[in-house]
Amino acid sequence: VVLVQLPVQGHDFFFSKENIPLAAAYLQVIGKELGMDVALLPRPLMSYGSDQAILRFILHIQPDMVGMSCYEWNVERSLFLAQQLKHHLPACTIVLGGPEITPDNEFLLQHRDFDIGVVGEGEEAWELLLQSFPKIPDAHGLLMKKEGRWHFNGNRSTPSALGRWPSPYLSGELDSHLNGVLWLETVRGCVHRCTYCYYHKQFPRIRTFPMERIAMEVKRAWEKGFKEVVFLDPCFARRPDLEKLLDELANINYDRQLQFHAEGNAEEIDPPLAEKMGRTGFVQMEVGLQSINKNTLRKIHRSFHPQRFLQGVRSLQD
């Protein structure tokens, strides 16, 4: 099995340096725990390779399955690669996942050159696919072809506990892609229900990765001499057990070797929290200002408190 996540396209390859295939790495370690030969496309090829170079590499391997993580910036290129692979390797099962794989994506549903779409979280469906391969299970969460048309089997009812899945960081599978920066997911789900965003539709509630695992991942980054940790969590300041997490981070990062980055609403930041984050090692917060227009805010289902926002920004700057 070969796993691919293509980068944001750019003439100078700037964004390619930040192409961290975290989703694919989750799937890789699940496959390895099942005793299967699952590999990420090598970093130089995945991030900097041309379509033809990637195609030649995969054709040389002759995989039984190719999985691709599809985002807004790479879905067209991923579909083109899937088309080429199906032409040359018709027996290869091509699985697409990621936020662009939804049953109401009309652009996606026009394409026939992949076999399975995984809607929502991928780990549970991926484990099931590997366990039943080459048979394709008729399971919830899958977009499949039936009688020439795409059919969605419905959402999975209850997502698995996040502690069930192994860490691609602790396994070392992502080391060659990280370049001294740890991109870390500690929660899934969002407190907001913005009308323009699909993310929250996949998660009825916020779920957290185990605190012990998060601490081990950050400590490993500290021990390996990393310089930055970027938290991928939406609304970091609203995550459950924030104070406990900050205490764990401060204990690990006592010498401020690691610089922490996160995203959150400035309205949630008061002076004591900002001070504690500063002592812990946070150097950057993206403050998530959507709009100051009341009509826009009402339509997108977001609130905004100007004075609290300004106070939060000042607290962070201080």
ROMIDO-876762 format. One record per residue (C-alpha): residue number from 0; residue in three letters; x, y, z. Coordinates in steps of 0.5 Angstrom, whole numbers, plus 500, padded with zeros to 3 digits. Each point is the difference from the previous one (the first is absolute). Layout:
N
<rec k="NUM" r="ALA" xx="X" yy="Y" zz="Z"/>
...
! end
This chain:
318
<rec k="0" r="VAL" xx="500" yy="500" zz="500"/>
<rec k="1" r="VAL" xx="503" yy="507" zz="498"/>
<rec k="2" r="LEU" xx="497" yy="506" zz="504"/>
<rec k="3" r="VAL" xx="500" yy="507" zz="496"/>
<rec k="4" r="GLN" xx="499" yy="507" zz="502"/>
<rec k="5" r="LEU" xx="502" yy="505" zz="495"/>
<rec k="6" r="PRO" xx="502" yy="507" zz="502"/>
<rec k="7" r="VAL" xx="497" yy="507" zz="499"/>
<rec k="8" r="GLN" xx="502" yy="502" zz="493"/>
<rec k="9" r="GLY" xx="505" yy="506" zz="499"/>
<rec k="10" r="HIS" xx="505" yy="502" zz="495"/>
<rec k="11" r="ASP" xx="506" yy="501" zz="506"/>
<rec k="12" r="PHE" xx="498" yy="494" zz="504"/>
<rec k="13" r="PHE" xx="499" yy="504" zz="506"/>
<rec k="14" r="PHE" xx="494" yy="496" zz="502"/>
<rec k="15" r="SER" xx="503" yy="493" zz="499"/>
<rec k="16" r="LYS" xx="505" yy="501" zz="506"/>
<rec k="17" r="GLU" xx="493" yy="500" zz="504"/>
<rec k="18" r="ASN" xx="497" yy="494" zz="497"/>
<rec k="19" r="ILE" xx="500" yy="495" zz="506"/>
<rec k="20" r="PRO" xx="495" yy="494" zz="498"/>
<rec k="21" r="LEU" xx="498" yy="499" zz="507"/>
<rec k="22" r="ALA" xx="493" yy="497" zz="498"/>
<rec k="23" r="ALA" xx="504" yy="495" zz="496"/>
<rec k="24" r="ALA" xx="505" yy="498" zz="505"/>
<rec k="25" r="TYR" xx="494" yy="499" zz="505"/>
<rec k="26" r="LEU" xx="498" yy="495" zz="495"/>
<rec k="27" r="GLN" xx="507" yy="497" zz="499"/>
<rec k="28" r="VAL" xx="501" yy="498" zz="507"/>
<rec k="29" r="ILE" xx="493" yy="497" zz="500"/>
<rec k="30" r="GLY" xx="502" yy="495" zz="494"/>
<rec k="31" r="LYS" xx="507" yy="499" zz="503"/>
<rec k="32" r="GLU" xx="496" yy="498" zz="507"/>
<rec k="33" r="LEU" xx="496" yy="495" zz="495"/>
<rec k="34" r="GLY" xx="507" yy="497" zz="498"/>
<rec k="35" r="MET" xx="499" yy="503" zz="493"/>
<rec k="36" r="ASP" xx="505" yy="503" zz="495"/>
<rec k="37" r="VAL" xx="497" yy="508" zz="500"/>
<rec k="38" r="ALA" xx="505" yy="505" zz="498"/>
<rec k="39" r="LEU" xx="500" yy="508" zz="499"/>
<rec k="40" r="LEU" xx="502" yy="502" zz="494"/>
<rec k="41" r="PRO" xx="507" yy="503" zz="501"/>
<rec k="42" r="ARG" xx="500" yy="507" zz="502"/>
<rec k="43" r="PRO" xx="505" yy="503" zz="495"/>
<rec k="44" r="LEU" xx="495" yy="497" zz="495"/>
<rec k="45" r="MET" xx="493" yy="501" zz="503"/>
<rec k="46" r="SER" xx="502" yy="508" zz="501"/>
<rec k="47" r="TYR" xx="504" yy="502" zz="494"/>
<rec k="48" r="GLY" xx="499" yy="494" zz="495"/>
<rec k="49" r="SER" xx="496" yy="501" zz="493"/>
<rec k="50" r="ASP" xx="494" yy="496" zz="499"/>
<rec k="51" r="GLN" xx="504" yy="496" zz="495"/>
<rec k="52" r="ALA" xx="506" yy="499" zz="505"/>
<rec k="53" r="ILE" xx="495" yy="498" zz="505"/>
<rec k="54" r="LEU" xx="496" yy="495" zz="495"/>
<rec k="55" r="ARG" xx="506" yy="497" zz="498"/>
<rec k="56" r="PHE" xx="502" yy="498" zz="507"/>
<rec k="57" r="ILE" xx="493" yy="497" zz="502"/>
<rec k="58" r="LEU" xx="500" yy="496" zz="493"/>
<rec k="59" r="HIS" xx="507" yy="497" zz="502"/>
<rec k="60" r="ILE" xx="498" yy="498" zz="507"/>
<rec k="61" r="GLN" xx="493" yy="497" zz="497"/>
<rec k="62" r="PRO" xx="496" yy="501" zz="506"/>
<rec k="63" r="ASP" xx="494" yy="496" zz="502"/>
<rec k="64" r="MET" xx="497" yy="507" zz="503"/>
<rec k="65" r="VAL" xx="501" yy="507" zz="500"/>
<rec k="66" r="GLY" xx="497" yy="505" zz="505"/>
<rec k="67" r="MET" xx="500" yy="508" zz="499"/>
<rec k="68" r="SER" xx="498" yy="505" zz="505"/>
<rec k="69" r="CYS" xx="496" yy="505" zz="496"/>
<rec k="70" r="TYR" xx="500" yy="508" zz="502"/>
<rec k="71" r="GLU" xx="497" yy="506" zz="496"/>
<rec k="72" r="TRP" xx="507" yy="501" zz="497"/>
<rec k="73" r="ASN" xx="502" yy="493" zz="498"/>
<rec k="74" r="VAL" xx="493" yy="497" zz="498"/>
<rec k="75" r="GLU" xx="501" yy="501" zz="492"/>
<rec k="76" r="ARG" xx="507" yy="498" zz="500"/>
<rec k="77" r="SER" xx="498" yy="494" zz="504"/>
<rec k="78" r="LEU" xx="494" yy="498" zz="496"/>
<rec k="79" r="PHE" xx="505" yy="501" zz="494"/>
<rec k="80" r="LEU" xx="505" yy="495" zz="503"/>
<rec k="81" r="ALA" xx="494" yy="495" zz="501"/>
<rec k="82" r="GLN" xx="498" yy="500" zz="493"/>
<rec k="83" r="GLN" xx="507" yy="499" zz="498"/>
<rec k="84" r="LEU" xx="501" yy="494" zz="505"/>
<rec k="85" r="LYS" xx="494" yy="497" zz="498"/>
<rec k="86" r="HIS" xx="502" yy="500" zz="492"/>
<rec k="87" r="HIS" xx="506" yy="497" zz="502"/>
<rec k="88" r="LEU" xx="498" yy="495" zz="506"/>
<rec k="89" r="PRO" xx="493" yy="499" zz="499"/>
<rec k="90" r="ALA" xx="500" yy="494" zz="506"/>
<rec k="91" r="CYS" xx="503" yy="505" zz="505"/>
<rec k="92" r="THR" xx="495" yy="503" zz="505"/>
<rec k="93" r="ILE" xx="500" yy="507" zz="501"/>
<rec k="94" r="VAL" xx="497" yy="503" zz="506"/>
<rec k="95" r="LEU" xx="499" yy="508" zz="501"/>
<rec k="96" r="GLY" xx="499" yy="503" zz="507"/>
<rec k="97" r="GLY" xx="500" yy="507" zz="503"/>
<rec k="98" r="PRO" xx="496" yy="506" zz="500"/>
<rec k="99" r="GLU" xx="498" yy="500" zz="493"/>
<rec k="100" r="ILE" xx="497" yy="493" zz="500"/>
<rec k="101" r="THR" xx="493" yy="501" zz="502"/>
<rec k="102" r="PRO" xx="493" yy="497" zz="496"/>
<rec k="103" r="ASP" xx="498" yy="507" zz="498"/>
<rec k="104" r="ASN" xx="507" yy="503" zz="497"/>
<rec k="105" r="GLU" xx="497" yy="500" zz="493"/>
<rec k="106" r="PHE" xx="507" yy="501" zz="497"/>
<rec k="107" r="LEU" xx="502" yy="494" zz="503"/>
<rec k="108" r="LEU" xx="494" yy="495" zz="498"/>
<rec k="109" r="GLN" xx="502" yy="502" zz="493"/>
<rec k="110" r="HIS" xx="506" yy="496" zz="500"/>
<rec k="111" r="ARG" xx="500" yy="492" zz="499"/>
<rec k="112" r="ASP" xx="508" yy="499" zz="501"/>
<rec k="113" r="PHE" xx="500" yy="498" zz="507"/>
<rec k="114" r="ASP" xx="497" yy="494" zz="504"/>
<rec k="115" r="ILE" xx="498" yy="502" zz="507"/>
<rec k="116" r="GLY" xx="499" yy="507" zz="503"/>
<rec k="117" r="VAL" xx="500" yy="500" zz="508"/>
<rec k="118" r="VAL" xx="496" yy="506" zz="503"/>
<rec k="119" r="GLY" xx="502" yy="503" zz="506"/>
<rec k="120" r="GLU" xx="505" yy="497" zz="505"/>
<rec k="121" r="GLY" xx="504" yy="494" zz="496"/>
<rec k="122" r="GLU" xx="503" yy="496" zz="506"/>
<rec k="123" r="GLU" xx="494" yy="495" zz="501"/>
<rec k="124" r="ALA" xx="498" yy="500" zz="493"/>
<rec k="125" r="TRP" xx="508" yy="499" zz="498"/>
<rec k="126" r="GLU" xx="501" yy="494" zz="505"/>
<rec k="127" r="LEU" xx="494" yy="497" zz="497"/>
<rec k="128" r="LEU" xx="502" yy="500" zz="493"/>
<rec k="129" r="LEU" xx="507" yy="497" zz="501"/>
<rec k="130" r="GLN" xx="497" yy="495" zz="505"/>
<rec k="131" r="SER" xx="495" yy="498" zz="494"/>
<rec k="132" r="PHE" xx="504" yy="501" zz="494"/>
<rec k="133" r="PRO" xx="499" yy="498" zz="494"/>
<rec k="134" r="LYS" xx="493" yy="500" zz="502"/>
<rec k="135" r="ILE" xx="497" yy="507" zz="501"/>
<rec k="136" r="PRO" xx="495" yy="500" zz="506"/>
<rec k="137" r="ASP" xx="493" yy="503" zz="499"/>
<rec k="138" r="ALA" xx="502" yy="504" zz="506"/>
<rec k="139" r="HIS" xx="497" yy="507" zz="503"/>
<rec k="140" r="GLY" xx="505" yy="506" zz="498"/>
<rec k="141" r="LEU" xx="502" yy="498" zz="493"/>
<rec k="142" r="LEU" xx="498" yy="503" zz="493"/>
<rec k="143" r="MET" xx="500" yy="494" zz="495"/>
<rec k="144" r="LYS" xx="498" yy="498" zz="493"/>
<rec k="145" r="LYS" xx="493" yy="496" zz="499"/>
<rec k="146" r="GLU" xx="497" yy="499" zz="493"/>
<rec k="147" r="GLY" xx="505" yy="506" zz="497"/>
<rec k="148" r="ARG" xx="498" yy="505" zz="505"/>
<rec k="149" r="TRP" xx="503" yy="502" zz="507"/>
<rec k="150" r="HIS" xx="496" yy="498" zz="506"/>
<rec k="151" r="PHE" xx="501" yy="502" zz="507"/>
<rec k="152" r="ASN" xx="499" yy="495" zz="506"/>
<rec k="153" r="GLY" xx="499" yy="505" zz="505"/>
<rec k="154" r="ASN" xx="504" yy="503" zz="506"/>
<rec k="155" r="ARG" xx="503" yy="496" zz="505"/>
<rec k="156" r="SER" xx="495" yy="501" zz="507"/>
<rec k="157" r="THR" xx="506" yy="500" zz="505"/>
<rec k="158" r="PRO" xx="507" yy="502" zz="499"/>
<rec k="159" r="SER" xx="505" yy="496" zz="503"/>
<rec k="160" r="ALA" xx="504" yy="503" zz="506"/>
<rec k="161" r="LEU" xx="506" yy="504" zz="498"/>
<rec k="162" r="GLY" xx="505" yy="496" zz="504"/>
<rec k="163" r="ARG" xx="498" yy="494" zz="497"/>
<rec k="164" r="TRP" xx="505" yy="502" zz="494"/>
<rec k="165" r="PRO" xx="508" yy="499" zz="500"/>
<rec k="166" r="SER" xx="504" yy="507" zz="499"/>
<rec k="167" r="PRO" xx="503" yy="501" zz="494"/>
<rec k="168" r="TYR" xx="505" yy="504" zz="504"/>
<rec k="169" r="LEU" xx="502" yy="495" zz="505"/>
<rec k="170" r="SER" xx="501" yy="495" zz="495"/>
<rec k="171" r="GLY" xx="505" yy="504" zz="496"/>
<rec k="172" r="GLU" xx="496" yy="499" zz="494"/>
<rec k="173" r="LEU" xx="500" yy="508" zz="498"/>
<rec k="174" r="ASP" xx="507" yy="502" zz="503"/>
<rec k="175" r="SER" xx="502" yy="501" zz="492"/>
<rec k="176" r="HIS" xx="495" yy="505" zz="499"/>
<rec k="177" r="LEU" xx="500" yy="504" zz="506"/>
<rec k="178" r="ASN" xx="506" yy="505" zz="499"/>
<rec k="179" r="GLY" xx="501" yy="502" zz="507"/>
<rec k="180" r="VAL" xx="492" yy="502" zz="501"/>
<rec k="181" r="LEU" xx="495" yy="495" zz="503"/>
<rec k="182" r="TRP" xx="493" yy="501" zz="497"/>
<rec k="183" r="LEU" xx="496" yy="498" zz="506"/>
<rec k="184" r="GLU" xx="492" yy="498" zz="500"/>
<rec k="185" r="THR" xx="498" yy="499" zz="508"/>
<rec k="186" r="VAL" xx="492" yy="501" zz="499"/>
<rec k="187" r="ARG" xx="495" yy="499" zz="494"/>
<rec k="188" r="GLY" xx="494" yy="504" zz="500"/>
<rec k="189" r="CYS" xx="498" yy="507" zz="500"/>
<rec k="190" r="VAL" xx="496" yy="504" zz="505"/>
<rec k="191" r="HIS" xx="498" yy="504" zz="494"/>
<rec k="192" r="ARG" xx="494" yy="499" zz="495"/>
<rec k="193" r="CYS" xx="503" yy="504" zz="494"/>
<rec k="194" r="THR" xx="495" yy="500" zz="494"/>
<rec k="195" r="TYR" xx="506" yy="500" zz="495"/>
<rec k="196" r="CYS" xx="504" yy="495" zz="504"/>
<rec k="197" r="TYR" xx="499" yy="492" zz="499"/>
<rec k="198" r="TYR" xx="505" yy="498" zz="505"/>
<rec k="199" r="HIS" xx="495" yy="500" zz="506"/>
<rec k="200" r="LYS" xx="495" yy="496" zz="496"/>
<rec k="201" r="GLN" xx="504" yy="494" zz="501"/>
<rec k="202" r="PHE" xx="500" yy="501" zz="508"/>
<rec k="203" r="PRO" xx="494" yy="500" zz="504"/>
<rec k="204" r="ARG" xx="505" yy="502" zz="506"/>
<rec k="205" r="ILE" xx="507" yy="501" zz="502"/>
<rec k="206" r="ARG" xx="504" yy="494" zz="501"/>
<rec k="207" r="THR" xx="507" yy="501" zz="503"/>
<rec k="208" r="PHE" xx="507" yy="495" zz="499"/>
<rec k="209" r="PRO" xx="502" yy="498" zz="507"/>
<rec k="210" r="MET" xx="504" yy="505" zz="504"/>
<rec k="211" r="GLU" xx="506" yy="495" zz="501"/>
<rec k="212" r="ARG" xx="501" yy="498" zz="492"/>
<rec k="213" r="ILE" xx="500" yy="508" zz="499"/>
<rec k="214" r="ALA" xx="505" yy="501" zz="505"/>
<rec k="215" r="MET" xx="504" yy="494" zz="497"/>
<rec k="216" r="GLU" xx="500" yy="503" zz="493"/>
<rec k="217" r="VAL" xx="502" yy="507" zz="503"/>
<rec k="218" r="LYS" xx="506" yy="497" zz="504"/>
<rec k="219" r="ARG" xx="502" yy="496" zz="494"/>
<rec k="220" r="ALA" xx="500" yy="506" zz="496"/>
<rec k="221" r="TRP" xx="504" yy="504" zz="506"/>
<rec k="222" r="GLU" xx="505" yy="494" zz="500"/>
<rec k="223" r="LYS" xx="501" yy="500" zz="493"/>
<rec k="224" r="GLY" xx="502" yy="507" zz="500"/>
<rec k="225" r="PHE" xx="494" yy="503" zz="496"/>
<rec k="226" r="LYS" xx="499" yy="507" zz="500"/>
<rec k="227" r="GLU" xx="492" yy="501" zz="499"/>
<rec k="228" r="VAL" xx="494" yy="497" zz="502"/>
<rec k="229" r="VAL" xx="494" yy="502" zz="496"/>
<rec k="230" r="PHE" xx="493" yy="498" zz="503"/>
<rec k="231" r="LEU" xx="495" yy="498" zz="494"/>
<rec k="232" r="ASP" xx="494" yy="501" zz="505"/>
<rec k="233" r="PRO" xx="494" yy="505" zz="498"/>
<rec k="234" r="CYS" xx="499" yy="505" zz="506"/>
<rec k="235" r="PHE" xx="506" yy="497" zz="504"/>
<rec k="236" r="ALA" xx="498" yy="505" zz="506"/>
<rec k="237" r="ARG" xx="493" yy="496" zz="501"/>
<rec k="238" r="ARG" xx="503" yy="493" zz="500"/>
<rec k="239" r="PRO" xx="498" yy="496" zz="506"/>
<rec k="240" r="ASP" xx="505" yy="499" zz="505"/>
<rec k="241" r="LEU" xx="504" yy="506" zz="498"/>
<rec k="242" r="GLU" xx="504" yy="502" zz="506"/>
<rec k="243" r="LYS" xx="502" yy="493" zz="501"/>
<rec k="244" r="LEU" xx="503" yy="500" zz="493"/>
<rec k="245" r="LEU" xx="504" yy="506" zz="501"/>
<rec k="246" r="ASP" xx="502" yy="497" zz="507"/>
<rec k="247" r="GLU" xx="503" yy="494" zz="496"/>
<rec k="248" r="LEU" xx="503" yy="504" zz="495"/>
<rec k="249" r="ALA" xx="503" yy="505" zz="505"/>
<rec k="250" r="ASN" xx="503" yy="494" zz="503"/>
<rec k="251" r="ILE" xx="503" yy="497" zz="494"/>
<rec k="252" r="ASN" xx="502" yy="507" zz="497"/>
<rec k="253" r="TYR" xx="504" yy="503" zz="506"/>
<rec k="254" r="ASP" xx="505" yy="503" zz="496"/>
<rec k="255" r="ARG" xx="496" yy="503" zz="495"/>
<rec k="256" r="GLN" xx="503" yy="496" zz="494"/>
<rec k="257" r="LEU" xx="494" yy="499" zz="497"/>
<rec k="258" r="GLN" xx="496" yy="505" zz="497"/>
<rec k="259" r="PHE" xx="492" yy="499" zz="500"/>
<rec k="260" r="HIS" xx="495" yy="502" zz="495"/>
<rec k="261" r="ALA" xx="493" yy="500" zz="500"/>
<rec k="262" r="GLU" xx="493" yy="503" zz="498"/>
<rec k="263" r="GLY" xx="494" yy="502" zz="504"/>
<rec k="264" r="ASN" xx="495" yy="506" zz="501"/>
<rec k="265" r="ALA" xx="503" yy="506" zz="503"/>
<rec k="266" r="GLU" xx="494" yy="501" zz="504"/>
<rec k="267" r="GLU" xx="502" yy="494" zz="504"/>
<rec k="268" r="ILE" xx="507" yy="502" zz="503"/>
<rec k="269" r="ASP" xx="500" yy="504" zz="506"/>
<rec k="270" r="PRO" xx="507" yy="503" zz="503"/>
<rec k="271" r="PRO" xx="501" yy="494" zz="505"/>
<rec k="272" r="LEU" xx="499" yy="495" zz="494"/>
<rec k="273" r="ALA" xx="504" yy="504" zz="496"/>
<rec k="274" r="GLU" xx="506" yy="500" zz="505"/>
<rec k="275" r="LYS" xx="499" yy="493" zz="501"/>
<rec k="276" r="MET" xx="501" yy="499" zz="493"/>
<rec k="277" r="GLY" xx="506" yy="504" zz="499"/>
<rec k="278" r="ARG" xx="504" yy="497" zz="506"/>
<rec k="279" r="THR" xx="498" yy="493" zz="496"/>
<rec k="280" r="GLY" xx="503" yy="502" zz="494"/>
<rec k="281" r="PHE" xx="495" yy="503" zz="495"/>
<rec k="282" r="VAL" xx="502" yy="505" zz="496"/>
<rec k="283" r="GLN" xx="495" yy="500" zz="494"/>
<rec k="284" r="MET" xx="492" yy="500" zz="501"/>
<rec k="285" r="GLU" xx="496" yy="501" zz="493"/>
<rec k="286" r="VAL" xx="494" yy="503" zz="503"/>
<rec k="287" r="GLY" xx="494" yy="498" zz="496"/>
<rec k="288" r="LEU" xx="497" yy="507" zz="498"/>
<rec k="289" r="GLN" xx="494" yy="498" zz="495"/>
<rec k="290" r="SER" xx="497" yy="506" zz="499"/>
<rec k="291" r="ILE" xx="498" yy="507" zz="503"/>
<rec k="292" r="ASN" xx="493" yy="500" zz="496"/>
<rec k="293" r="LYS" xx="494" yy="498" zz="504"/>
<rec k="294" r="ASN" xx="496" yy="498" zz="494"/>
<rec k="295" r="THR" xx="506" yy="495" zz="498"/>
<rec k="296" r="LEU" xx="501" yy="498" zz="507"/>
<rec k="297" r="ARG" xx="493" yy="498" zz="501"/>
<rec k="298" r="LYS" xx="500" yy="496" zz="493"/>
<rec k="299" r="ILE" xx="506" yy="496" zz="502"/>
<rec k="300" r="HIS" xx="497" yy="499" zz="507"/>
<rec k="301" r="ARG" xx="506" yy="503" zz="503"/>
<rec k="302" r="SER" xx="500" yy="505" zz="506"/>
<rec k="303" r="PHE" xx="505" yy="506" zz="501"/>
<rec k="304" r="HIS" xx="502" yy="504" zz="506"/>
<rec k="305" r="PRO" xx="504" yy="506" zz="498"/>
<rec k="306" r="GLN" xx="503" yy="502" zz="507"/>
<rec k="307" r="ARG" xx="501" yy="493" zz="502"/>
<rec k="308" r="PHE" xx="504" yy="499" zz="494"/>
<rec k="309" r="LEU" xx="504" yy="506" zz="500"/>
<rec k="310" r="GLN" xx="501" yy="498" zz="508"/>
<rec k="311" r="GLY" xx="502" yy="493" zz="498"/>
<rec k="312" r="VAL" xx="505" yy="503" zz="494"/>
<rec k="313" r="ARG" xx="503" yy="505" zz="505"/>
<rec k="314" r="SER" xx="501" yy="494" zz="505"/>
<rec k="315" r="LEU" xx="504" yy="496" zz="495"/>
<rec k="316" r="GLN" xx="504" yy="505" zz="498"/>
<rec k="317" r="ASP" xx="502" yy="502" zz="507"/>
! end
